[in-house]
Amino acid sequence: MKFQDEVITLIQAGVKPALGCTEPGAVALAAAYASQALGEESPQKVEVCVDSNVYKNGVAVGIPGTGKVGLAIAAALGALIKEPALELSVLSRITPELLSLADAMLAGDKVDISLNEHQGLHIEVKVFGAKRVARAVIDGSHTNLILLEIDGATLSCKAAAAAAKSVAIMNNAEVTLAGIISAVEEMPGEPFAFFAESIRMNQAAAQAGLKGRLGMAIGANFQDMINEKILTDDLVLYAKILTAAAADARMSGENIPVMSVAGSGNHGLTAILPVVAVAERLNVPQEKLCRALAISALTTLYIKTYTGSLSALCGCAVAAATGASAAIVWMMGGSREQIDGAIKNMIANLTGMICDGGKVGCALKLSTAAGVAVETALLTLKNVLVPDSNGIIFQSTDDSIRNLGMVSSPGMLETDKVILEIMLEKGKQPSL
């Protein structure tokens, strides 16, 4: 297979539509797989066992079309919808009738959520029928089904193929970020036309957040401050507004799909919208913008290979925003050395921003990440480059990314445990 074909495989596996936060979406997907295999009209009970990162990202985030938060309602709905072919958009099939049935399951304590000891993304869902039980296991990435069984008998599983193939490509020692970017530059533009839909979807989410003043209304309040002449309508702030407003809409549980990257809708917003913001203001042609978005997405996917699907680090900052910054430098005519410089500048700057779960406050982090992505690109184009002697930065960009991965794991495994302990302790506190 030509490497250009592998690049297309990476994009197809790593850039997908998603409705709602992808951790509850992945739980709903696993429940849908198990329930479809069970083949019964109404599941009797659902048991969900997830790793700590899936738990923290799903416990407080809004579930589209429900007015509720958390993994339990997502699991119940997935088991009732039974359409795993929809992948991370499985919750797009919610109806009032299904929501009523799901509410009844929760009220009757028919959905159980527990934690497992796995590091990284791992979801196990059992769906019980009148006499049989089906079990689905998703591992490594949000759509990577590794096991589907009924009454202990293993069924065939084809869903893991694309995700496993993309991981194998990225784990090839000969694959470098420079090689990936070169492939994007040399390929015809047709494979990247797909990103036009990414632009449309994620901009629509941003507009919904602005008009509805959804979530914490971070984007809308920034826009207010421009209108009040407190802030200036510049390139950096425009990127912050678009990205934050889309996160406002998405994390509040609004029924709005977005294009995800690396299994995360917020990664998709951060990898795509800052690049779109710069392209709009600088009148970049659509074909060039789509190619830049491919660079952003692929850089994000490459970094996530080292940091892991889920970790104590905010992937929107350390991966998606880094991809966006590299893409902006490329789009504005930067050299290969400057693209490398942008990546290293981002690693030197935002490494250490923690992930403490999916929630409306993520719009603050996405706003910060988007603004830094644009600022870093502009500084890098002025040849402002962090010295290789600084901290975790090495001369090689790929080595610097590997260092970032080491900070994530094993470096912040204990941090991740402490974050979870704090969140679990908060769950014991009385509501105000």
BELMO-V340494 format. One record per residue. N is the residue number from 1. RES is the residue in one small letter. OMEGA is omega in degrees with one decimal (none if undefined). Layout:
BEGIN
n: <N:N>
res: <RES:RES>
omega: <OMEGA:OMEGA>
END
This chain:
BEGIN
n: <1:2:3:4:5:6:7:8:9:10:11:12:13:14:15:16:17:18:19:20:21:22:23:24:25:26:27:28:29:30:31:32:33:34:35:36:37:38:39:40:41:42:43:44:45:46:47:48:49:50:51:52:53:54:55:56:57:58:59:60:61:62:63:64:65:66:67:68:69:70:71:72:73:74:75:76:77:78:79:80:81:82:83:84:85:86:87:88:89:90:91:92:93:94:95:96:97:98:99:100:101:102:103:104:105:106:107:108:109:110:111:112:113:114:115:116:117:118:119:120:121:122:123:124:125:126:127:128:129:130:131:132:133:134:135:136:137:138:139:140:141:142:143:144:145:146:147:148:149:150:151:152:153:154:155:156:157:158:159:160:161:162:163:164:165:166:167:168:169:170:171:172:173:174:175:176:177:178:179:180:181:182:183:184:185:186:187:188:189:190:191:192:193:194:195:196:197:198:199:200:201:202:203:204:205:206:207:208:209:210:211:212:213:214:215:216:217:218:219:220:221:222:223:224:225:226:227:228:229:230:231:232:233:234:235:236:237:238:239:240:241:242:243:244:245:246:247:248:249:250:251:252:253:254:255:256:257:258:259:260:261:262:263:264:265:266:267:268:269:270:271:272:273:274:275:276:277:278:279:280:281:282:283:284:285:286:287:288:289:290:291:292:293:294:295:296:297:298:299:300:301:302:303:304:305:306:307:308:309:310:311:312:313:314:315:316:317:318:319:320:321:322:323:324:325:326:327:328:329:330:331:332:333:334:335:336:337:338:339:340:341:342:343:344:345:346:347:348:349:350:351:352:353:354:355:356:357:358:359:360:361:362:363:364:365:366:367:368:369:370:371:372:373:374:375:376:377:378:379:380:381:382:383:384:385:386:387:388:389:390:391:392:393:394:395:396:397:398:399:400:401:402:403:404:405:406:407:408:409:410:411:412:413:414:415:416:417:418:419:420:421:422:423:424:425:426:427:428:429:430:431:432>
res: <m:k:f:q:d:e:v:i:t:l:i:q:a:g:v:k:p:a:l:g:c:t:e:p:g:a:v:a:l:a:a:a:y:a:s:q:a:l:g:e:e:s:p:q:k:v:e:v:c:v:d:s:n:v:y:k:n:g:v:a:v:g:i:p:g:t:g:k:v:g:l:a:i:a:a:a:l:g:a:l:i:k:e:p:a:l:e:l:s:v:l:s:r:i:t:p:e:l:l:s:l:a:d:a:m:l:a:g:d:k:v:d:i:s:l:n:e:h:q:g:l:h:i:e:v:k:v:f:g:a:k:r:v:a:r:a:v:i:d:g:s:h:t:n:l:i:l:l:e:i:d:g:a:t:l:s:c:k:a:a:a:a:a:a:k:s:v:a:i:m:n:n:a:e:v:t:l:a:g:i:i:s:a:v:e:e:m:p:g:e:p:f:a:f:f:a:e:s:i:r:m:n:q:a:a:a:q:a:g:l:k:g:r:l:g:m:a:i:g:a:n:f:q:d:m:i:n:e:k:i:l:t:d:d:l:v:l:y:a:k:i:l:t:a:a:a:a:d:a:r:m:s:g:e:n:i:p:v:m:s:v:a:g:s:g:n:h:g:l:t:a:i:l:p:v:v:a:v:a:e:r:l:n:v:p:q:e:k:l:c:r:a:l:a:i:s:a:l:t:t:l:y:i:k:t:y:t:g:s:l:s:a:l:c:g:c:a:v:a:a:a:t:g:a:s:a:a:i:v:w:m:m:g:g:s:r:e:q:i:d:g:a:i:k:n:m:i:a:n:l:t:g:m:i:c:d:g:g:k:v:g:c:a:l:k:l:s:t:a:a:g:v:a:v:e:t:a:l:l:t:l:k:n:v:l:v:p:d:s:n:g:i:i:f:q:s:t:d:d:s:i:r:n:l:g:m:v:s:s:p:g:m:l:e:t:d:k:v:i:l:e:i:m:l:e:k:g:k:q:p:s:l>
omega: <175.6:-179.0:177.8:176.1:178.3:176.7:177.7:176.9:179.1:-179.4:-178.5:-179.2:-170.9:-178.8:-173.3:173.9:177.8:176.3:-179.3:179.4:-171.1:175.6:171.4:177.3:178.7:175.3:177.3:179.2:178.2:178.2:179.0:176.3:-177.3:-177.4:176.7:178.3:179.7:173.4:179.1:-175.1:-177.4:177.6:-179.0:-176.4:178.1:175.1:-177.4:176.8:-172.5:174.0:-173.7:-178.0:175.0:179.2:-174.8:179.8:-177.2:-169.9:-172.8:-175.2:-179.6:177.8:-173.8:173.8:-176.1:-172.3:-177.5:176.4:168.3:-174.7:-174.2:-179.1:177.6:179.8:-180.0:-179.1:177.5:179.4:179.3:-177.5:173.1:-179.9:-177.2:178.0:179.3:-179.4:-173.7:174.2:-176.4:-178.5:175.7:-177.5:178.4:172.8:177.2:-179.3:179.4:178.7:178.2:178.1:178.8:177.2:179.6:177.0:179.1:-179.2:-180.0:-179.8:-179.5:177.8:-178.0:178.9:177.3:-178.2:172.1:-174.5:-176.6:170.4:-175.1:-172.5:177.7:-176.9:173.0:179.2:172.0:176.2:-176.5:172.6:-179.4:-178.2:-174.9:177.5:177.1:-176.5:177.1:179.9:173.9:-174.2:172.2:175.2:-166.7:-178.7:-173.1:178.9:-178.6:-179.9:172.6:-177.2:175.2:-175.2:177.1:179.2:-176.6:174.7:178.5:-177.0:179.4:-173.3:-176.1:-169.2:-175.0:-179.4:-179.5:-179.9:-179.5:177.0:179.5:178.7:-177.5:-178.4:176.9:-176.2:-178.4:-179.4:176.7:178.4:177.9:178.6:178.4:-179.2:177.5:179.0:178.3:-179.7:-173.3:-175.7:171.5:-173.2:-173.4:-179.0:-175.9:178.0:176.6:-175.9:174.8:177.6:176.3:178.6:-177.0:-176.2:-174.2:173.0:178.3:177.1:179.1:179.9:177.3:178.4:179.6:-175.2:-177.2:-176.2:-172.9:178.6:176.4:178.9:179.3:-179.9:-178.4:-179.9:172.4:179.1:175.9:-177.3:172.6:-179.4:179.3:179.0:173.0:177.9:-179.3:-179.0:-178.8:-175.4:-177.9:-177.4:178.1:176.9:178.7:-177.9:-178.1:-174.7:180.0:-178.8:177.4:176.7:175.4:-178.2:-173.1:-173.5:175.9:178.3:178.2:-176.4:-175.0:178.0:173.4:174.4:-178.9:171.9:-179.4:176.7:-177.5:176.1:179.2:172.3:179.4:178.2:-175.2:179.0:-172.2:-168.2:175.0:177.8:177.8:-179.6:179.0:-179.1:179.2:-175.2:-178.2:177.8:178.0:178.9:-176.3:-178.1:179.5:177.6:-179.2:178.1:176.8:179.0:174.7:177.5:179.7:-177.8:-177.6:175.4:176.4:-179.8:179.7:179.7:-179.1:175.1:-177.9:-177.3:-178.5:-178.5:178.9:-179.5:176.9:177.4:174.5:-178.4:177.3:-179.5:-170.0:-178.3:-173.7:179.3:176.2:174.7:179.5:-178.6:177.9:-179.2:178.8:177.0:178.8:-176.1:-178.5:173.6:-179.9:179.0:176.8:177.9:179.3:174.9:175.9:-179.5:178.5:179.8:-179.7:175.7:179.8:178.4:180.0:-173.3:-166.7:177.0:-179.4:174.6:-174.0:168.9:176.0:171.9:177.2:-178.2:-176.9:179.7:176.7:179.1:176.5:-178.9:179.2:176.5:178.5:-177.6:-179.4:179.4:178.9:178.9:-179.6:178.2:-178.6:178.2:-178.3:177.5:-179.0:177.6:172.8:179.8:169.7:-171.5:178.3:179.8:179.7:179.3:-175.3:167.1:-176.1:-179.6:174.6:177.9:179.0:176.5:179.6:177.3:177.7:177.5:176.5:177.1:176.2:177.6:179.1:175.5:179.4:179.8:19.3:-168.5:-172.9:178.3:178.8:176.3:179.5:179.2:-179.2:177.7:180.0:179.5:178.8:-179.0:177.9:177.8:178.2:179.1:178.5:-176.4:177.8:179.0:179.9:none>
END
